[in-house]
Amino acid sequence: MFQHLQINAQNHAIDSLKLALKNAKHDTTRCNILSILAETASDEEWPAFNEQLKVLAEKNIANNSEPKKLYLKHLADALNYIGYLAGNQGDIPKALEYYHKSLKIYEEIGDKEGIALSLNNIGGIYSNQGDIPKALEYYHKSLKIREEIGDKLGIATSLNNIGFIYQAQGDISKALEYYRKSLKIYEEIRDKQGIALSLNNIGGTYSNQGDIPKGLEYYHKSLKIQEEIRDKLGIARSLNNIANLNLKKGQVKEALVFAKKGMQTAKELGYPENIKHSAYTLNQIFQKQNKYKEAFEMYELEIKMRDSINNQETQKAAIKKQIQYTYEKQEEVAKAEHKKELEKQQALAEEKNTRQNIIIGSVAMGLLLVLIFAGYVFKTLKATRKQKTLIEHKNKEIEEKQKEILDSIQYARRIQMAQIPSEKRVLVMINKLKKSG
C-alpha cells in the first residue's frame, strides 16, 4: 500500500513538472524543469526530456544569452546523461565522447560537482573495459573532489565503485571495507537506491568467498529495496545474482525462475551488459538440465552482447578519447601561456617607450642647459678652466646615465624572453523551481 502511494506521489510530482514546463515563459525556467525531468522521469521518458534540454541550452549558448554559465551547466548535464545512456546501451565510444565533452564544459565553468561526476563515469567505462589502473585513477580523482566539496552522495558512490574494483581484483577485505563505508553514508542520507547497491555488492563479495547463505541474504535484502523503488536495473542485477547462487546450491528449478525474471527485466531495459549476464546464467542452467539447444541459444546471445560491449574498436576509442582530451588540455595551457607572454612583451614594449621618452627628454633638457650655460660663459667671458672641466664632467655623467638606462632596458628584455531519486527529492526540486520562478 505504501509503495503504491509513493509511486502515485512521484508520478504526481512529475506530472506537475510537465505542466510547469508547458506553462514556462522563459528558457531559464524551461531548462531548470527539463533538467529535473531528465533526472527523475521514467527510463522510457527521460532521454526525450534530456534531448530537449540539450537543444535548448545549445540555442541559448549560440545566441550568447544570459546567464551563459547556467546554460553551459545544463548542456554539460545533458551531455553527461547522453554518455550514461550510450554506455548502458553498449556504445562505449559514444559514451566516452560525451563524458569527455561534459567534463570539458564542467572544467570551463568551474563546476566541481560536475567534474567529479564526469571523472567517475569515465572511470566506470574503463572499469567495464577491464582497465583497472585507469579506472582506479579516475575513481580516486572523483573521490578527492567529492570529499573537498562535502558531497556525501558522491563520496558514497565513489567508495562503492572503488570497492567493486578491489572485489574484481580478489582483494575481499579491501572490497568489504569500501562497501561498508559506502553503505554507512547511504544510510545516513537515506538513499534507498544506494543502500540497495551496497547491499548487493556486499552480497557479491561474500558469494566470491564461497559463503552462499550470506551472499543470498544480502542479495534478497537488496532486491526487496529495489522492488520498492522500482529500480529495474538493480532488479535485473539482483535477480541474476540470486539465480547464480541457487544454481551453485544445486537448486536448478529455483535458479531458472529467478534467471528468467532477470532476463525479462534486462530485455525490457535493453542494456547489453545485463542481457549478457542473464544469458550466461541461463546457459549454465540449461546445460544442467541437458537442454543443449536452449543452452546454445543463450551462449550465442551472450557472445553477441559481449562483442557489442567489449571489442577492439571500443578499446581504441577509449585510448583515442584520452589522448584527445590530454592534447586539448595541453593546447589550452599553451594558448594561455602564449597570451600571457604576449601581454608581458606588450607591457615591456610600453615600458621601453616610456623610458625612451624619459631619456630623450632628459637629453634634450641636458643639452638645453648646456647651451644656456655655454651662452652664459661666452657672454660673460668669465669662464675658467675649472668651470670648463665641470661642464665636461656633467656631460659625461649624462652620457653614463643614458647608457645605464639603455643597458637596463636591454637586460630586462633578455630576462622577459607555460539516478531515480526519491519522491521527497523531486518535491524539493519543484519547491526550488517555484521559489526561483
C-alpha positions in Angstrom: 0.0 0.0 0.0 2.8 2.4 1.0 4.7 1.5 -2.2 1.6 2.3 -4.3 1.1 5.7 -2.6 4.8 6.5 -3.0 4.7 5.8 -6.7 1.5 7.8 -7.1 3.1 10.8 -5.3 6.2 10.6 -7.5 4.0 10.4 -10.7 2.0 13.4 -9.5 5.2 15.3 -8.9 6.5 14.5 -12.4 3.1 15.5 -13.9 3.3 18.8 -12.0 6.8 19.3 -13.6 5.4 18.6 -17.1 2.6 21.1 -16.6 5.1 23.7 -15.3 7.2 23.1 -18.4 4.2 23.7 -20.6 3.4 27.0 -18.9 7.0 28.2 -18.6 7.7 31.5 -20.3 11.5 31.8 -20.0 14.2 29.5 -21.3 16.0 29.5 -18.0 12.9 28.1 -16.3 12.4 25.6 -19.1 16.0 24.4 -18.8 15.6 24.0 -15.0 12.5 21.9 -15.3 13.9 19.8 -18.2 17.0 19.1 -16.1 14.9 17.8 -13.2 12.7 15.7 -15.6 15.8 14.2 -17.3 16.9 13.1 -13.8 13.5 12.0 -12.4 11.3 10.7 -15.3 11.0 7.0 -16.2 13.5 5.2 -18.3 11.1 5.5 -21.3 10.7 9.3 -20.9 13.9 10.9 -19.6 16.0 10.6 -22.8 13.5 12.8 -24.7 13.5 15.4 -21.9 17.3 15.3 -21.9 17.4 15.9 -25.7 15.1 18.9 -25.3 17.4 20.2 -22.6 20.5 19.8 -24.8 18.8 21.6 -27.8 17.5 24.5 -25.7 20.9 25.0 -23.9 22.8 24.9 -27.2 20.4 27.5 -28.7 20.9 30.0 -25.9 24.7 29.5 -25.8 24.8 30.2 -29.6 22.7 33.3 -29.0 25.1 34.4 -26.2 22.1 34.6 -23.9 22.5 35.3 -20.2 23.1 33.7 -17.8 25.5 31.8 -20.1 27.1 29.9 -17.3 23.7 28.4 -16.4 23.1 27.2 -20.0 26.6 25.7 -20.1 25.9 23.9 -16.9 22.6 22.5 -18.4 24.4 21.5 -21.6 27.1 19.7 -19.6 24.4 17.8 -17.7 22.6 16.8 -20.9 25.9 15.6 -22.5 26.7 13.6 -19.4 23.2 11.9 -19.5 23.7 11.0 -23.2 27.0 9.4 -22.2 25.3 7.4 -19.5 22.6 6.2 -21.9 25.2 5.3 -24.6 27.2 3.3 -22.0 24.2 1.3 -20.9 23.4 0.6 -24.5 26.9 -0.7 -25.1 28.0 2.2 -27.3 31.2 2.8 -25.4 32.9 5.1 -28.0 29.9 7.4 -27.8 29.8 7.2 -24.0 33.4 8.3 -23.8 32.9 11.0 -26.3 30.0 12.6 -24.4 31.6 12.1 -21.0 34.7 14.0 -22.1 32.6 16.8 -23.7 30.7 17.1 -20.5 34.0 17.1 -18.4 35.4 19.9 -20.6 32.4 22.2 -20.0 32.3 21.5 -16.3 36.0 22.5 -16.1 35.4 25.6 -18.1 32.7 26.8 -15.7 34.4 25.5 -12.6 31.7 23.1 -11.6 33.5 20.8 -9.2 30.5 18.5 -8.6 30.1 18.1 -12.4 33.8 17.5 -12.8 33.7 14.7 -10.2 30.7 13.2 -11.9 32.3 13.0 -15.3 35.5 11.6 -13.9 33.6 9.0 -12.0 31.7 8.0 -15.2 34.8 7.8 -17.3 36.3 5.6 -14.6 33.2 3.3 -14.9 33.9 2.9 -18.6 37.5 1.9 -18.0 36.3 -0.5 -15.3 33.9 -2.2 -17.7 36.8 -2.4 -20.2 38.9 -4.2 -17.7 41.5 -1.3 -17.5 41.8 -1.5 -13.7 44.6 1.0 -13.2 42.9 3.6 -15.3 39.5 3.0 -13.6 41.1 3.4 -10.1 42.9 6.6 -11.3 39.6 8.3 -12.3 37.6 7.0 -9.3 40.2 8.3 -6.9 40.3 11.7 -8.7 36.5 11.9 -8.4 36.5 10.8 -4.7 39.1 13.5 -3.9 37.0 16.3 -5.4 33.8 15.0 -3.7 35.5 14.9 -0.3 36.7 18.5 -0.9 33.2 19.8 -1.5 31.5 17.6 1.0 29.3 15.7 -1.5 28.1 12.8 0.6 26.1 11.1 -2.1 29.1 11.4 -4.5 31.5 10.1 -1.8 29.4 7.0 -1.2 29.2 6.4 -5.0 32.9 6.6 -5.4 33.6 4.4 -2.4 31.2 1.8 -3.9 33.0 1.9 -7.2 36.4 1.6 -5.7 35.2 -1.4 -3.6 34.0 -3.0 -6.8 37.5 -2.7 -8.3 39.1 -4.4 -5.3 36.4 -7.1 -5.4 37.3 -7.7 -9.1 40.9 -8.0 -8.1 40.1 -10.5 -5.4 41.0 -8.3 -2.5 38.0 -9.2 -0.4 38.9 -7.4 2.8 39.5 -4.1 0.9 36.3 -4.5 -1.1 34.2 -5.1 2.1 35.9 -2.1 3.7 34.9 0.3 0.9 31.4 -1.2 0.6 30.6 -0.9 4.3 31.9 2.7 4.3 29.6 3.4 1.3 26.6 1.7 2.9 27.0 3.7 6.1 26.9 7.0 4.2 23.9 5.9 2.1 22.0 5.0 5.3 22.9 8.4 6.8 21.5 10.3 3.8 18.6 7.7 3.4 19.4 6.9 -0.2 17.5 3.7 -0.8 18.9 3.1 -4.3 22.4 3.5 -2.9 21.7 1.2 0.1 20.4 -1.5 -2.3 23.5 -1.2 -4.4 25.9 -1.5 -1.4 23.9 -4.5 -0.1 24.1 -6.1 -3.5 27.9 -5.6 -3.7 28.4 -6.9 -0.2 26.4 -10.0 -1.2 28.6 -10.4 -4.2 31.8 -10.3 -2.1 30.5 -13.0 0.3 29.5 -15.0 -2.8 33.0 -14.8 -4.2 34.3 -16.1 -0.8 32.0 -19.1 -1.2 29.7 -18.0 1.6 26.4 -18.7 -0.3 24.0 -18.2 2.6 25.5 -14.8 3.4 25.5 -13.9 -0.2 21.8 -14.8 -0.7 20.9 -12.9 2.5 22.4 -9.6 1.2 21.1 -10.2 -2.4 17.5 -10.6 -1.1 17.8 -7.5 1.1 18.9 -5.6 -2.0 16.2 -6.9 -4.2 13.5 -6.0 -1.7 14.5 -2.3 -1.7 15.0 -2.3 -5.5 11.4 -3.5 -6.0 10.1 -0.9 -3.5 11.7 1.9 -5.6 11.2 0.3 -9.0 14.9 0.2 -9.8 14.7 -2.0 -12.9 18.5 -2.0 -13.5 19.1 -3.1 -9.9 16.3 -5.7 -10.0 17.8 -7.3 -13.1 21.2 -7.5 -11.4 19.8 -8.9 -8.1 17.6 -11.5 -9.9 20.5 -12.8 -11.9 22.8 -12.9 -8.8 20.2 -14.9 -6.8 19.8 -17.3 -9.7 23.5 -17.9 -9.8 23.8 -18.7 -6.1 20.8 -21.0 -6.3 22.5 -22.8 -9.2 25.6 -23.2 -7.1 23.5 -24.7 -4.3 22.1 -27.2 -6.8 18.6 -25.7 -6.7 18.3 -25.6 -10.5 14.5 -25.1 -10.8 14.5 -22.2 -8.4 17.6 -20.8 -10.2 15.6 -20.9 -13.5 12.7 -19.0 -12.1 15.0 -16.1 -11.0 17.1 -16.2 -14.2 14.1 -15.9 -16.5 12.7 -13.0 -14.5 16.2 -11.4 -14.7 16.4 -11.9 -18.5 12.9 -10.4 -18.9 13.8 -7.3 -16.9 17.1 -7.0 -18.8 15.4 -7.1 -22.2 12.8 -4.6 -21.1 15.7 -2.3 -20.3 17.6 -3.1 -23.5 21.0 -2.9 -21.8 23.6 -5.4 -23.3 25.5 -5.7 -20.1 22.5 -7.1 -18.2 21.4 -9.2 -21.1 24.9 -10.7 -21.3 24.9 -11.7 -17.6 21.4 -13.2 -17.8 22.3 -15.1 -20.9 25.3 -16.6 -19.3 23.3 -17.7 -16.2 20.6 -19.3 -18.4 23.2 -21.1 -20.4 24.6 -22.7 -17.3 21.1 -23.7 -16.1 20.0 -25.2 -19.4 23.3 -27.2 -19.5 22.4 -28.6 -16.1 19.0 -29.6 -17.4 20.5 -31.1 -20.6 18.6 -28.6 -22.7 21.5 -28.1 -25.2 19.6 -26.3 -27.9 18.4 -23.6 -25.4 21.8 -23.5 -23.8 23.4 -22.8 -27.2 20.9 -20.1 -28.0 21.9 -18.4 -24.7 25.6 -18.8 -25.5 25.1 -17.1 -28.8 23.2 -14.2 -27.2 25.9 -13.8 -24.5 28.6 -13.6 -27.2 26.6 -11.1 -29.2 26.1 -8.8 -26.2 29.8 -9.2 -25.1 31.1 -8.2 -28.5 28.8 -5.1 -28.6 30.3 -4.0 -25.2 34.0 -5.0 -25.4 35.7 -5.1 -28.7 38.9 -3.7 -30.2 37.3 -0.7 -31.7 35.8 0.3 -28.4 39.2 0.0 -26.6 40.8 2.1 -29.4 38.1 4.7 -29.0 38.8 4.9 -25.2 42.5 5.5 -25.9 41.8 8.0 -28.6 39.4 10.0 -26.4 42.0 10.0 -23.6 44.7 11.3 -25.9 42.4 13.9 -27.4 41.4 15.1 -24.0 45.0 15.3 -22.9 46.0 17.2 -26.1 43.2 19.7 -25.7 44.2 20.4 -22.1 47.8 20.9 -23.2 46.7 23.1 -26.1 44.6 25.3 -23.7 47.6 25.6 -21.3 49.9 26.6 -24.3 47.4 29.2 -25.5 47.1 30.7 -22.0 50.9 30.8 -21.7 51.3 32.4 -25.2 48.7 35.0 -24.3 50.5 35.7 -21.1 53.8 36.1 -22.9 52.3 38.5 -25.5 50.9 40.6 -22.6 54.3 40.6 -21.0 56.0 41.7 -24.2 53.4 44.4 -24.8 54.0 45.7 -21.2 57.7 45.6 -21.8 57.4 47.5 -25.1 55.3 50.1 -23.3 57.8 50.4 -20.5 60.6 50.7 -23.1 58.8 53.5 -24.9 58.2 55.3 -21.6 61.8 55.1 -20.6 63.0 56.2 -24.1 60.7 59.2 -23.8 62.2 60.0 -20.4 65.8 59.6 -21.8 65.0 61.8 -24.8 63.5 64.4 -22.5 66.5 64.2 -20.2 68.9 64.5 -23.0 67.0 67.4 -24.5 66.9 69.2 -21.1 70.6 68.5 -20.6 71.5 69.9 -24.0 69.4 72.9 -23.3 71.1 73.5 -20.0 74.5 73.1 -21.7 73.6 75.6 -24.4 72.3 78.1 -21.8 75.3 77.6 -19.7 77.7 77.9 -22.7 75.9 81.1 -23.8 76.3 82.5 -20.4 80.0 81.6 -20.4 80.6 83.2 -23.8 78.6 86.3 -22.8 80.4 86.9 -19.6 83.8 85.7 -20.8 84.5 84.8 -17.2 84.6 81.1 -17.6 87.7 79.4 -16.1 89.3 76.1 -17.0 87.8 74.7 -13.8 84.3 75.6 -15.0 85.0 74.0 -18.4 86.1 70.8 -16.7 83.0 70.9 -14.6 80.8 71.2 -17.8 82.6 68.2 -19.4 82.2 66.2 -16.2 78.4 67.0 -16.2 78.1 65.9 -19.9 80.0 62.7 -19.0 77.5 61.9 -16.2 74.6 62.5 -18.5 76.0 60.1 -21.1 76.7 57.5 -18.4 73.1 57.7 -17.1 71.8 57.3 -20.7 74.0 54.2 -21.1 72.8 52.8 -17.8 69.2 53.3 -18.7 69.6 51.7 -22.2 71.6 48.8 -20.7 68.8 48.1 -18.1 66.2 48.1 -20.9 68.2 45.5 -22.9 68.8 43.4 -19.8 65.0 43.5 -18.9 64.3 42.4 -22.5 66.6 39.4 -22.2 65.0 38.4 -18.9 61.5 38.5 -20.3 62.3 36.4 -23.3 53.9 27.7 -19.9 20.0 8.1 -10.7 15.8 7.9 -10.0 15.5 9.9 -6.8 13.0 9.6 -4.0 9.7 11.4 -4.2 10.8 13.7 -1.4 13.8 14.9 -3.5 11.6 15.5 -6.5 9.3 17.7 -4.4 12.3 19.6 -3.1 13.3 20.3 -6.7 9.9 21.6 -7.5 9.8 23.9 -4.5 13.2 25.3 -5.6 11.8 26.0 -9.0 8.8 27.8 -7.5 11.0 30.0 -5.4 13.3 30.8 -8.3 10.4 31.4 -10.6 
